[in-house]
């Protein structure tokens, strides 16, 4: 899991809507709160609401007197929760989590504001420059934030598969200034980071260590769950078919069809396809990167060869190559196959092989392969890439017998030019042999 659950809820346009929302959150007699233990973190909810109301009224009056537009949203709400099967913190733990979350949030916001203020604004519009400079100068005070925010704990430990959580209703106006960053995208990102840090400090939990419940199910359990979701969805559609009609009045301006709820089994299928597509894209990218690295490696080998040695040896070697044409064609075919194998980067190409009557067995260690081979009375074959390299080294030495070499790669450019010269004079078609013919090489 990337982050623990944080949802930015309703932005209350009026202070009256904020008041009704607070009354609902602290009302234990509501049907949805039958198994919920409610506790307000604020010592006096009425006093906190009064602070929010006073800030909002003063800011609205200021805007009216200075020719401002409509009143801004009074509050922003956040819902901080934890998975129901992970933990249900105590009221004291929730209080510590809330306080640390707000402290971290204000710190992250202020650091970001400081960074933007240092960068400055280089636009030509004087009015825009002044407005942005004023906005970048804003800072959040954790104490002022808490005095102008209502936080209510909903402990769902007795509920049926419900996560415990905190509702936070924070005033957008603090110290007479509208804090726009509270409901911007950056603010949403910072509240998530602040909450994750608070959970780690108080409970010692990290979101990356938690595996969601759906990912812990077996394939059979997922299929059963998908079937149940599909049956529930079809039953809901059948019992509430009137809700999904195009228009009740059948004319322009009539009531539009209620948006159909996407069933969970479809959502899971789409998520699975999305993950598969991402993995395929990653594999293609890794393949391309491997080819680029191989190309650069090849170019570097060419640059490292000494020009004088290449020119002096080229004519002498070319006549020798004509006499060893068959070996040269074999080397060219095998070398291309070796390069392709490196680009494919298959793990088994670098592992030791032990054949059994049932299947092939691969080992990363030679000792493990030898022990297994003795147990089944078989033999160990060296890794494919190692076999190919040894085979090519010996073949290269045979072709270029007049040259002292330690590794066949050191004379790659010389080989390429020689092949190109022969190809221009003769119409030989070089065919890459099937890879299966190279899996067993007798050296």
Secondary structure, 3 states (H helix, E strand, C coil): CCCCCEEEEEEECCHHHHHHHHHHHCCCCCHHHCCCEEEECCCCHHHHHHHHHHHHHHHHHHHHHCCCCCCCCCEEEEEEECCCCCCCCCHHHHHHHHHHHHHHHHHHHHHHHHHHHHHCCCCCCHHHHHHHHHHHCCCCCHHHHHHCEEEEEEECCCCCCCCCEEEEEEECEECCEECHHHHCHHHHHHHHHHHHHHHHHHHCCCHHHCCCHHHHCCHHHHHHHHHHHHHHHHHHHHHCHHHHCCECCCCCCCCECCCCCCCHHHHHHHHHHHHHHHHHHHHHHHHHHHHHHHHHHHHHHHHHCCHHHHHHHHHHHHHHHHHCHHHHHHHHHHHHHHHHHHHHCCHHHHCEEEECCCCEEEECCHHHHHHHHHHHCCCEECCHHHHHHHHHHHHHHHHCCCCCCCCHHHHHHHHHHHHHHHHHHCCCCCCCCCHHHHCCCCC
